[in-house]
Amino acid sequence: MDVDESLDEAILLGLQDDTFVTEEQRQEAEAERRRKQRQQRLLQLQAAEEASSPPNKEEPSNHGSIPVREPLNHFAEKEDDMKQNGEDEDDEFDMFSSSVSPVGHSDKSGDKNSSNTHSRGDHNHQEDWDDAEGYYKAVIGETISVLDDSIRLRVAGVVGKGVFSTVIQCSTISNTSSTSLPPIVALKCIRHNETMAKAAMNELQTLQKLKGSPGIVPLLLPTTLTPLEHRGHVLLIFTYMEYNLRDVLQKFGKGVGLSLPAVRSYFGQLLAAATHLQKHGIIHADIKPDNILVSSDFSVVQLADFGSAIHVNSPEQSQVTPYLVSRFYRAPEIVLGLTPTFAIDLWSIAVSVAELFLGDVVFRGRSNNEMLYEFMQHLGPFSNRVIRQHLVQCQKFPDVVQQFQASEGAYYVFLQQTVDAVSGNAVHKRLSLQPTTEEQKFPLATPLKQRLLKAKSANDSKKIVFQFADLLQKCLALDSSKRIPLKEALRHEFFQK
Ligand SMILES: Nc1ncnc2c1ncn2[C@@H]1O[C@H](COP(=O)(O)OP(=O)(O)OP(=O)(O)O)[C@@H](O)[C@H]1O
């Protein structure tokens, strides 16, 4: 991880150079870097665990009519593609209007499965079942049986692929087990790899703790901590959810965002889900639109993907990882190398819902350093207290890149890393954080409120947009200890009708 992380800033700076790559290649490189970083983190966990333990220690059939989703794992950073992929006839559908008819799912045709599922060799070797990276090669129509054949599922198509797994939509074809299953389920098939399997155990434990909590995608099986297995892959079976928020934004946002009533409903549900996480001492640590699932009628949202979850007061919480959480949804304290708390999830929720309203990523930094610049542009400078904490962490942890420096007087300077537009060379600038006037707290500041007001549609009342902006700003306090408590956020006037 040390190598990956110390290279990160350099790589990303390199990626800003026009001669280096296209935007798409940059995104791919970034996705690859994240994958490596995550694997590295898992290996570290595995090594720590080992060090602390004693030494002895069927035939395809036609299911093209079932709507399935394309893989979505890189959408988080493909917002430009997202805007270009405008929808047609469904675009006029307003999910919160009572006058509209139910939406069809033309963008989820079975045809799209062909790129996500595979044909298989006849040799019954592991490579017939797995691809080179250990992902399960699902075949449409094949039967997967679990719990000594008491449950049989038929593969309908792949709906998602992440760092850890392939998520497959399945129909339940027979079930004589004691757990009742709905006709359609989501099967999360973990990659065939010991480290991934261990990480899946973290997800399983977390989901067992959260069982029955509203706003969390229900884990149907296993019902205990004994993992289910199929051809060397750990399996988790969930309630199937038709969409995620990235899909919804793509479908209805038209690059201009969702309606304020929709955003309000999702925001309230996510804050309520976060209170359940807090109650159980769990930090999700990867909240983003892709990991927020949406019901087929668009009314309910649920958090998914607990593969990165951190249990409060566990050794994992004190691990400093400035690359935790996908970058656009990453809280400033993570970038600054401070210990992650529940407040990082509140940040990610606020950034995700602001994106739903704006139809655009809120803080679009290409590196941690650019993220800090974006934060200060929108929200003003960091307090001296937070910067001092950051500088202490820089001394303690070599992974934490120093982003600020003391200067004359009581102020700090921001060490901005940019690329010279003409020469393409890396340029380091020292930006003063000293406020010039009360209003202009940071050079070039564009307050978030202004951006939200600009995005407001004719149907949105200015008063409610102001309330939304006020709540967002309280959720996005740069100092995590100053972020609004969840209970207070849920009582905010934005939610009073
Ligand atoms: N219950 C579900 N119903 C429908 N789709 C789902 C469900 N769970 C997950 N998905 C889809 O599959 C995608 C990948 O799932 P998930 O994020 O859990 O996998 P992962 O391998 O842990 O990914 P990551 O790389 O984000 O860690 C999600 O973004 C979502 O679109």
The ligand as a Tripos MOL2 file, in Angstrom:
@<TRIPOS>MOLECULE
LIG
   31    33     1     0     0
SMALL
NO_CHARGES

@<TRIPOS>ATOM
      1 N1        -29.3510   -6.4050   -3.6890 N.pl3     1 LIG1
      2 C1        -29.0100   -5.9300   -4.8850 C.ar      1 LIG1
      3 N2        -29.9250   -5.8140   -5.8620 N.ar      1 LIG1
      4 C2        -29.5950   -5.3310   -7.0820 C.ar      1 LIG1
      5 N3        -28.3600   -4.8940   -7.4080 N.ar      1 LIG1
      6 C3        -27.3940   -4.9770   -6.4880 C.ar      1 LIG1
      7 C4        -27.6480   -5.5040   -5.1830 C.ar      1 LIG1
      8 N4        -26.5080   -5.4550   -4.4770 N.ar      1 LIG1
      9 C5        -25.5880   -4.9170   -5.2890 C.ar      1 LIG1
     10 N5        -26.0930   -4.6400   -6.5000 N.ar      1 LIG1
     11 C6        -25.4120   -4.0130   -7.6560 C.3       1 LIG1
     12 O1        -24.1240   -4.5680   -7.8000 O.3       1 LIG1
     13 C7        -23.1190   -3.5550   -7.6990 C.3       1 LIG1
     14 C8        -21.9070   -4.1550   -7.0070 C.3       1 LIG1
     15 O2        -22.3000   -4.5530   -5.6970 O.3       1 LIG1
     16 P1        -21.3510   -4.3190   -4.4570 P.3       1 LIG1
     17 O3        -20.9960   -2.8580   -4.4070 O.co2     1 LIG1
     18 O4        -21.9900   -4.8940   -3.2520 O.co2     1 LIG1
     19 O5        -20.0900   -5.1730   -4.9170 O.3       1 LIG1
     20 P2        -18.5660   -5.0160   -4.5240 P.3       1 LIG1
     21 O6        -17.8450   -6.0770   -5.2640 O.co2     1 LIG1
     22 O7        -18.4060   -5.0090   -3.0380 O.co2     1 LIG1
     23 O8        -18.2580   -3.5910   -5.1370 O.3       1 LIG1
     24 P3        -17.2120   -2.4290   -4.6910 P.3       1 LIG1
     25 O9        -16.1910   -2.4160   -5.7650 O.co2     1 LIG1
     26 O10       -18.0380   -1.1580   -4.6860 O.co2     1 LIG1
     27 O11       -16.7100   -2.7990   -3.3490 O.co2     1 LIG1
     28 C9        -23.7790   -2.3910   -6.9380 C.3       1 LIG1
     29 O12       -23.2260   -1.1570   -7.3080 O.3       1 LIG1
     30 C10       -25.2400   -2.5160   -7.3610 C.3       1 LIG1
     31 O13       -25.4460   -1.7970   -8.5470 O.3       1 LIG1
@<TRIPOS>BOND
     1     1     2 1
     2     2     3 ar
     3     2     7 ar
     4     3     4 ar
     5     4     5 ar
     6     5     6 ar
     7     6     7 ar
     8     6    10 ar
     9     7     8 ar
    10     8     9 ar
    11     9    10 ar
    12    10    11 1
    13    11    12 1
    14    11    30 1
    15    12    13 1
    16    13    14 1
    17    13    28 1
    18    14    15 1
    19    15    16 1
    20    16    17 2
    21    16    18 1
    22    16    19 1
    23    19    20 1
    24    20    21 2
    25    20    22 1
    26    20    23 1
    27    23    24 1
    28    24    25 2
    29    24    26 1
    30    24    27 1
    31    28    29 1
    32    28    30 1
    33    30    31 1
@<TRIPOS>SUBSTRUCTURE
     1 LIG1         1 GROUP 0 **** ****
